[in-house]
């Protein structure tokens, strides 16, 4: 009972626990920080048990609801509980109906309410004198109004507190067990038939402590603004009552009033003129309104056996509330209790990225600088010599990708299929392989200190290691200082207003929609609006890409919607496509061209997107994919076709030597991510037809790792990716254009690096000496004016146009 750190509610009614049993529960409560609701009704608990619970309540700071109805508690027990109420700051509801408490005990409880500041509901037996009932009622009303006033003050202030939100990103090779691990962490059972993730799957959970289970935040009522204000209020209360404690919610000192415009249901509270009308306490009337707040006073009879039973005619003393006060009722009955429970909570946005290689080019758009990365791998493949090289390659790819996008984020290596690996010696072997692979270049990896490993072994089917992984994931999230960065309540109102549009649209425009919403909630400064959007993007609440002005103007408020739509096209044609379906609608050839040649027709795209977006949104997605360099218009056909290079899956087989001067772009000092070569093809194809008569230009020959593109009539450029050497080689067929194409390729790579790779890529360039055929480092070639790369005719090669913050069309024009 003393280790109940993951439970928030316990119902033990009708179990004959008695005083002895309840003492064990009370002892556990003294050190418990997660339980918020405890039902011990009908358990033969007497005054001794009440004393044990009272002693626990004096030190417990999280229990919000305690049900002790139909027990043997008398006046002595009521006095014990009353003394506890004088110092307790968390209990909001105490049910003592059908007990043996009379006027003496009830008076002790009423007197205790003079010092108590948290109790908003107290139920006592019906035989208590009406004068004492009136005193209890008046004090409860006063406490409710005080809480409501503080809540409204928090809403109207510009105080700040942490958002308490982190983003978890699950990455790794396909079939490594990412989705199964997410399900295990969420407390769901193992399902061997679970489909692999297509694109990425997003879910959310909330946790209250480092060892607690993760629960669904959809269970929480209320909006971001009101929950944030309630948490501010509770944090203030906790800080005042425990001056030596370090509050997790580091509330800011600013208390100035703002012109914050809140949602309508909150404004109803702010506009009520009678909030502080003290006459309401003395003039409160008995009401039969079933939704009004109440202090129940229920009659009871004693049966011949001595068991306390309710009579057939029960009555309730109810407090009449102000009209149109729905949000206040919600606040009193649910919101404040949740705030008490969740003052130290953390909301986690879980992103499960599909492991198939075809998705990798798309993933770069969604990887963020902050958060926690969980890299999963199948330990069996590392232990199997014939599969080790391939498994290591995928591991190294993801290690480098995380370091590229998030060099300071925590990275947790997680090995799956522990039950199959078995012996400890095998686990040590995996650790040795990983250390050799990683060396000392990935300092952000979270070590498994308990087992002296650099990774965490788990098994989803048997549930092995899951609790430990859950704890280390949350601990890593809490160690991220950014999670507890203070934000103002204005930002919460901003987010609420943005989210209120999700029922109508899937994305908003920055220039019009977001600006108007900002003005409405009191954020007129565009810099502050964009700072809020950046935080919401990092925490997984929306998607806001800012690499160009056009992309920056789009704020996607349904991230899963965007991923689903993109994944309808960028996917594995053998795994994720029903070919019979396309044959039935006459798009069999379109399907074949898409997944064999990477050329998608307009008809194909409209068909695969028809269930996810309106027809008029097709152009929006085409434009988005083009601007993120996932797609390029194909001008070599009379039909409307689009090149999607990440779908090219046939490798080029070199049958003859390729003619032309070599330019080698070497990424081996860092790495060459999947998606760079594909985007290079996109922009090269787009540039080759820009401002030219396409009939005079040869149709490009494209493969997964090779391309043959005619940039100018009679000038052919070959591009080849060497994954093993981590390089891209450009062969320029006409010396006259060598310097020009060197400049173009460098400009394109810089734009890809800035727009998609977070400016984390670096590379070296080597140029071929046309006479000696040797490769010369670029800086040396430039110093020597190596011809034809840096001859007088090609002096412009040293001037590389910038692609940063430039729209794609403008960038191509500059080339």
Secondary structure, 3 states (H helix, E strand, C coil): CCCCCCCCEEECCCCCCHHHHHHHHHHHHHHCCCCCEEECCCCCCCHHHHHHHHHHHCCCCCCCEEECCCCCCCHHHHHHHHHHHCCCCCCCEEECCCCCCCHHHHHHHHHHCCCCCCCCEEEEECCCCHHHHHHHHHHHHHHHHHHHHHHHHHHHECCEEECCEEEEEEEECCCCCHHHHHHHHCCCCCCCCCCCCCCEEEEEEEECCCCCCCECHHHCCCCHHHHHHHHHHHHHHHHHHCCCCCCCCCCCCCCCECCCCCCHHHHHHHCCCCCCCCHHHHCCCCCCCCCCCEECEECEEECCCCCEEECCCCCCEECCCCCCCHHHHHHHHHHHHHHHHHCCCEEEEEEEECCCHHHHHHHCCCCCCCCEEEEEEEHHHHHCHHHHHHHHHHHHHHHHHHHHHCCCCEEEEEEECHHHHCCHHHHHHHHHHHHHHHCCCCCCECCECCCCECCEECECCCCECHHHHHHHHHHHHHCCHHHHCEEEHHHHHHHHHHHCCCCCCCEEEHHHHHHHHHHHCCCCCHHHHHHHHHHHHHCCCCECCCCCHHHHCEEECCHHHHHHHHHCCCCCCCCCCCHHHHHHCCCHHHHHHHHHHCEEEHHHHHHHHCCCCCHHHHHHHHHHHHHCCCCEEECCCCCCEEECHHHCCCCCCCCCCCCCEEEEEECCCCCCCCCHHHHHHHHHHHHHHCCCCHHHCCCCEECCCEEEEEEECCEEEEEEEECCCCEEEEEECCHHHHHHHHHHHHHHHHHHHHHCCCCCCCCEEEEECCCCCCEEEHHHHHHCCCCCCCCHHHHHHHCCCCCCCCCHHHHHHHC
